[in-house]
């Protein structure tokens, strides 16, 4: 289990091992919010899921927000529901990255810890440094055939 950082080589080994792994692309630009989606569409680690600051890592106008500010945290329950909807289980290794020097992937890493998921690590590289077979969506990505309805927030 990786709990802080994970190298490209360690991620590749983990992907080949068949262990449950979810990779999250958290790329985002504060002044151009749509840019993160464009960066993801242009290139991302094979199988990586989008974790957008505005859509997934914060909540706007919700009465059950866990904090206030420009990007308030969703409640743990709402966040856990999103994690479950994308297939995260307590046994899944989460790997997060972005193109902005860990500005946004660090938030998801912290939020996973906040929700009680210790198996989360920040990738020590930008996606462009991944060898070509591990970029783009053409590589077959294995994941559990049964996606849970909820992730247990702790």
C-alpha positions as CSV (number, residue, x, y, z in Angstrom):
1,X,0.0,0.0,0.0
2,X,1.3,3.4,-1.0
3,X,0.2,6.2,1.4
4,X,2.2,9.3,0.4
5,X,4.1,9.2,-2.9
6,X,4.3,6.6,-5.8
7,X,6.9,6.6,-8.6
8,X,6.0,5.9,-12.2
9,X,7.8,2.5,-12.0
10,X,5.8,1.6,-8.9
11,X,2.5,2.5,-10.6
12,X,3.4,0.4,-13.6
13,X,4.2,-2.6,-11.4
14,X,1.0,-2.1,-9.5
15,X,-1.0,-1.9,-12.8
16,X,0.5,-5.1,-14.0
17,X,-0.1,-6.9,-10.8
18,X,-3.9,-7.0,-11.1
19,X,-4.3,-5.2,-7.8
20,X,-7.3,-2.8,-7.6
21,X,-6.0,0.6,-8.6
22,X,-7.8,3.8,-9.5
23,X,-5.8,6.7,-11.0
24,X,-7.3,10.2,-10.8
25,X,-6.3,13.1,-13.1
26,X,-6.9,16.3,-11.1
27,X,-5.5,18.8,-13.6
28,X,-7.2,22.2,-13.3
29,X,-6.5,25.8,-14.1
30,X,-8.1,28.4,-11.7
31,X,-8.3,31.1,-14.3
32,X,-9.5,28.7,-17.0
33,X,-11.6,26.0,-15.3
34,X,-12.4,24.1,-18.6
35,X,-8.6,23.7,-19.3
36,X,-8.3,20.7,-17.0
37,X,-10.9,18.8,-19.1
38,X,-9.0,19.8,-22.2
39,X,-5.7,18.6,-20.8
40,X,-7.3,15.3,-19.8
41,X,-8.8,14.9,-23.3
42,X,-5.5,15.6,-24.9
43,X,-3.5,13.2,-22.8
44,X,-3.9,11.2,-19.7
45,X,-2.6,8.1,-18.0
46,X,-4.4,5.1,-19.4
47,X,-7.5,4.4,-17.3
48,X,-7.3,7.6,-15.3
49,X,-10.5,9.1,-14.1
50,X,-11.2,12.8,-14.1
51,X,-11.4,14.5,-10.7
52,X,-12.3,18.1,-11.3
53,X,-11.9,20.7,-8.6
54,X,-15.3,22.3,-9.4
55,X,-17.4,19.2,-10.1
56,X,-15.9,16.6,-7.8
57,X,-13.7,18.1,-5.2
58,X,-15.8,20.9,-4.0
59,X,-19.5,21.7,-3.7
60,X,-21.3,25.0,-4.4
61,X,-24.5,26.0,-2.7
62,X,-25.0,22.8,-0.7
63,X,-26.4,23.1,2.8
64,X,-24.2,20.2,3.9
65,X,-20.9,21.6,2.7
66,X,-18.1,20.8,5.1
67,X,-16.5,24.2,4.7
68,X,-16.9,27.6,3.1
69,X,-14.9,29.6,0.6
70,X,-14.3,29.6,-3.2
71,X,-14.1,25.8,-3.4
72,X,-15.9,24.5,-0.3
73,X,-15.4,20.9,0.6
74,X,-18.3,18.6,0.1
75,X,-19.6,16.7,3.1
76,X,-17.9,13.4,3.8
77,X,-21.1,11.6,2.9
78,X,-21.4,13.4,-0.5
79,X,-17.7,12.8,-1.2
80,X,-17.9,9.1,-0.3
81,X,-20.9,8.8,-2.6
82,X,-18.8,10.1,-5.5
83,X,-15.9,7.8,-4.6
84,X,-18.3,4.8,-4.6
85,X,-19.8,5.9,-7.9
86,X,-16.4,5.8,-9.6
87,X,-15.5,2.4,-8.2
88,X,-13.3,3.1,-5.2
89,X,-13.4,0.4,-2.5
90,X,-11.5,0.2,0.8
91,X,-9.1,-2.2,-0.9
92,X,-8.3,0.0,-3.9
93,X,-5.1,1.8,-4.2
94,X,-5.8,5.4,-5.3
95,X,-3.1,7.3,-7.3
96,X,-3.6,11.0,-7.9
97,X,-1.8,13.4,-10.3
98,X,-2.1,16.8,-12.0
99,X,-0.1,19.0,-14.4
100,X,0.2,21.9,-11.9
101,X,2.8,20.7,-9.5
102,X,0.4,18.8,-7.1
103,X,-1.8,21.9,-6.6
104,X,-5.0,19.9,-7.1
105,X,-4.0,16.3,-6.8
106,X,-2.8,17.2,-3.3
107,X,-6.4,18.2,-2.4
108,X,-7.8,14.9,-3.6
109,X,-5.0,13.0,-1.7
110,X,-5.9,14.9,1.5
111,X,-9.7,14.4,0.9
112,X,-9.1,10.7,0.5
113,X,-7.3,10.6,3.9
114,X,-10.1,12.8,5.4
115,X,-12.6,10.2,4.2
116,X,-10.6,7.4,5.8
117,X,-8.9,6.0,2.7
118,X,-5.2,5.5,3.6
119,X,-4.2,3.8,0.4
120,X,-3.8,7.0,-1.6
121,X,-0.6,8.3,-3.1
122,X,0.5,11.2,-5.3
123,X,2.3,10.3,-8.5
124,X,5.8,11.7,-8.6
125,X,5.6,12.6,-12.2
126,X,3.5,14.5,-14.8
127,X,1.5,12.3,-17.2
128,X,3.7,13.4,-20.1
129,X,6.6,11.6,-18.5
130,X,4.8,8.2,-18.5
131,X,6.0,5.9,-21.2
132,X,3.7,6.0,-24.3
133,X,1.9,2.6,-23.6
134,X,0.7,4.1,-20.3
135,X,-0.7,7.3,-21.8
136,X,-3.9,7.7,-23.7
137,X,-7.0,5.5,-23.4
138,X,-6.0,2.8,-25.8
139,X,-4.5,0.5,-23.2
140,X,-6.9,-2.0,-21.7
141,X,-7.7,-1.0,-18.2
142,X,-9.0,-3.6,-15.7
143,X,-11.3,-2.8,-12.9
144,X,-13.7,-4.6,-10.8
145,X,-16.8,-5.8,-12.6
146,X,-19.0,-4.8,-9.6
147,X,-18.9,-1.1,-8.8
148,X,-20.0,-0.3,-5.3
149,X,-22.8,2.0,-4.6
150,X,-21.1,3.7,-1.8
151,X,-17.7,4.2,-0.3
152,X,-17.7,4.1,3.5
153,X,-16.7,7.5,4.8
154,X,-15.1,7.2,8.2
